[in-house]
Amino acid sequence: VFGRMVEDCCKEENIDYAVKIPDEYVFNILFQIGKTENDQVMASDLQKIEYLNISVEENADLNFLSYCTNLKDLQITCLSENAINQLNNLPTIPSLESISLYNIFLDLELNEDNIVFLQNNPSIKYFVLDGILLVPGVEEQLNKLETLRLGSNLNVDIDFTKLSNLKHLDLIEIEPYTLAMH
């Protein structure tokens, strides 16, 4: 608790301080900020990141992303069946414009319960979904998007007419006759 109080105090006073990065993300973060494994990751370092590619597992701690206040593009690969549920723990990132979700081997779906991260990040306008099934009921959360790219998605069965702000719909690698067009 005291550690969080110190962090909150430092945030308010703009004092730079070290941020604990979960082990599974340290290499990516150090690479992005140009530091070595012996260096501390400071809050100011995370503020410089505009693009990040991470892999998420079932119990992923994504809180460090709240320090990435200039992050514009986030790419996430889901590594476990419950990884997609961890996305609801994605903090609000005011500058986040683009998010891409990838899945290669798992049977994953994006539904009303695990798409809350889009509501928490209303600045997202560009969304890529590859290998993850979209199910009916997610249209309201997708409504603010301007660009939606769907790749390797089978049986996309959502009502695209409800996506009133959509300017670009890109259907890549969709198998024939799996998408009903109106």
Residue, then its C-alpha position, 0 to 999 in steps of 0.5 A: v500500500f505504501g508503495r502505491m501511495v509513493e507512486d501516486c504522490c510521484k505521479e502528481e508531482n511529476i517526479d520520475y521513479a522506477v516502475k516494476i515491469p512483469d518479467e514476461y514484458v521486460f525484454n520488450i520494454l527494454f528493447q523499446i526504450g533502448k536500455t539493457e537488463n541492468d537498467q531500471v525502467m523509469a516512468s518517463d521511459l514508458q511515456k516515450i513508447e508509441y508502439l508495443n507488441i506483447s504476448v498475453e497469457e492467462n494471468a497477465d499483469l497489464n498495469f504497467l501499460s497505464y504508464c505508457t501515456n503516449l502509446k498509440d499502437l498496441q499489438i497483442t498475441c493471445l497465448s492461452e485460452n483465457a488470455i483474451n479475458q485478461l484484456n479487460n484488465l487493460p488500463t485506459i490509455p488516452s493516446l491509444e488509437s490502434i489495437s491488434l489482437y492475434n491468435i494462431f492456435l487457440d479457439l478464441e472468441l471476442n464476446e460481450d464479456n471480454i470486449v470491455f477494454l474497447q469501452n475503457n479506451p474510447s480513442i481506439k479507432y483502428f482494430v485488427l482481429d486475426g484468428i479470433l471469432l467475433v460473436p453477435g452482441v459486440e456491435e455496440q462496443l465496435n461502434k466507435l471504430e473507423t477501421l476494422r480488419l478481420g483476418s482468419n475469422l471464420n463465421v463472422d456473424i455480427d450486424f455490420t449495419k450497427l457499426s455506424n462510424l465504420k469507414h473501412l472494413d477489411l476482410i482478409e483471409i476470410e474463407p468463401y461464404t462464411l460472411a453474410m453480406h447485406 
